[in-house]
């Protein structure tokens, strides 16, 4: 698909978002709620920042989408369990679920909660940095480069370093090298996977798009990658 077609599709989605002004329930860590709310408001959505697990079911019924990033402070861990119960109930919510597995790989506790949440809630989209997606995909440190389609061949000469990372920070991992693991994760989970970095990777397990829109300085501000406009590579 040409970059112009992608631009048109993104523009059409943005227009529809502004027209519908959907309610988005956000279950976030304590670092990012203001920025997440600001980005959603700017995009045309109506954010509801929900931290109390007892409110999860009611907001889930009226929300068009649910965004979760996993800081996993005590109340958010309970909210995550409430979401799991909601998505495992006979009558599941219609809300589109987006997961940012923040810090995956940092601790066994965090990994266990996120792994279970992915299996039970089956998010429609997973967005993370290279280290987080590598962990969810089952990639070990120094994972060899994988190739798929023409995505890697375009930028392979630029990004040669192997995958590494501390979970929360991507470390030296280059998201373009994550095309293979991202595709594998998307196929396994039946969802869209986005790897954020200087070059973002977006895949549904079949098609792959690369978008340049980030700056290295953006890694110094939490959740700033949500705001970068894309410049499509393919």
N, C-alpha and C positions, 0 to 999 in steps of 0.2 A: 504494500500500500504506500502511495506517495505521501510525503510529508504534508503536502497541501490538503490531501483528503483527511489526514489525521487532525490537522488544524481545524478543518470544517466540522468534523465530528465533535471535537472538544468544545468548539464554540457553540454548537447546537445543544450539547449537554449543559453547558453553562447557562445558556438562555433559558432552557427548560427548568433548570434549578432555580433561577431567579423568579420565574413565573409562578412556580409552585410553592416556593418558600417552605420546604419540608422541615418538619421537626426532627432534629438529630439528637438522640440521647448520647451523651459523652461520659464515659467512665474512664477517667484519666488519672495519671499519677499526680503528685502534688506540685510538680515542677511546671507543668504545661497547661493548666486549664485556661488561663487568660489568653494565651496565644492561640490555642485551639479554638476557643470561642470567637476570637477576633477574625481568624481566617474563615471560619464558617459563616459568620455574619457578612464579611466582605464578599464571599462567594454567592450569597443569596439565600443561605439556609438559616434556620432558627435553632440555635444550640440550647440544649438543656443539660447543665452540668450536674450529674447525679452521682452522689457518693454513698448515699445511704442504701444498703441492700434491701431494706423493706420497701423502698420506692421503685425498685427495678421492675417488678411485674407490671405495675400500672403504667409506667412510662413506656415499657416495651410494647404495650397494646396500642398506644397512640403515636408512636414514633415511626417515621418512614425509614430511618437508618439508625444504626447503633455503631458508635466508634469507641473502641477500647484500646488504651495503651497501658501496659502492665508495669506500673511502678510497684504494685503489690505491697503497699503499706497495709496495715491490718484491716481497715474498713474496706479498702478496694479488693483485697483478697476475698472478703466475704461477698462483695458485690459480684465478683467473678463467679463465685459458686452460685449466687442467685441467678445470674445469666445462664449458667449451665442448666439449672433446674428448669428455667423458662424454655430453653431450646430442646430439652429432652421431654417436655410435656407432650401429651397427645395433640393438643392444639398449639402448634408452634407459631411464634410471631412472624409477621410478614416483613418485618424490618430487615433491610440489607445490613449485614454485619461486617464491619471492617476491623481487623485486628492489627495492632502494632506491637509485636512481641518484645517490648523494651527489655534489654538486659538478658535476653535468652543466652544461656551459656555461662552466666555469672555464678549460678548456684544450683545445686540439685533441687532445692525447694522450688525455685522459680521455674526450672525446666519442667518439673513434674506437673505443676499447676497449668502451665501454658500448653504442654503436650495434651493433657486431659481436656482442656478447654477446646483445643483445635479439633479433637476427635468427636467431642460431644456436640459442640455448637456449630461446627462446619462453617466457618466464616466464608463470605463471598469473595473477600479480598484480604490478603496479608501483605503488609508493607513494613519493611525493616531495612537496616543497613546490612552490609555484606556479611558481617560476623553473625548477626542474628539469623539471617536467612540460611547461612551455611550451617548453623547449629540445627535449625528446624529441619533442614534437608538431610541431616545426618552426615554432614561433611566434617571430616576431622581437620585439624591444623595441617597446613602444607598439602592440602588437597590438590591433586594434579589438575591442570587446565582441561576443561571439557569444551567440545565444540558443538555447535548446533546452528543450522541454517548458515547464513552469511554474517550473522551478528558478530561472532568472535573474529572472523577473518578481517573485518574492517578495522578493528582496534587492537588486534593481538600484538601488533608491532609496537604499540604505545604502552600497553599494560602487560608487564611480564612477571610481576611479583606474585607469589603464591598467596593463598588465602590465610589470613590470621586475624585475630581480634580478641578483645576482652569482653565481648558481650554488649555492653552499653556503648562503647566506642568501637568504630569499625577497625581501628588500628591501621595496618598497612594493606588491608584488603581492598581490592579494586572491584567495584560492582560489575564492571563489564566481564570480569572473569567468572562471574556468578551466573552467567546465562544458563549453563547446563544444570547446576543445582536448582536454580529458580524454576526452570521448566519441569524438573523432576518433582519438586514440591507442589507446583501447580497441578500436575497430573495426579499426584497422589491424593491431594486434598480436593480436587475438583473446583479450583478457585483461581482468581487472578492473583499473581504475585508481583510485587514491585520491590526492586532493590534500589535503594537510594544511594547516591554518591555524586561524584563530579559528572558521571554519566549514569543516568537512571536506566534500569532495565525493567520493562513491563512485559509480562507474558501471561497467557491463559493456558500454557502447556502446549499450544500448537503454533501460534503466531508470537513473534518477538518484536518489540519496538525499543529503540534506544533513544533517549532524550537528553540533550545537554542543557542544563539550566542552572546548575549549582556552582558555587564558588567555594574554594577551600575554607574561606573565613566563615561560611555558613555552619560549619561543624562546631563553631565556638558558641553558638546560640541554640538552645534547645528548641526543637520542632520548627526551625526556620526552613527546613526542607519542604515543609507544606506549602510554602509561599512562592517557590521558584517557578516562573513560567517556562514551559518546555521549548526547546529548539530541537526538532526531531532530526535524528541521523538516519534512521530507516524505519 
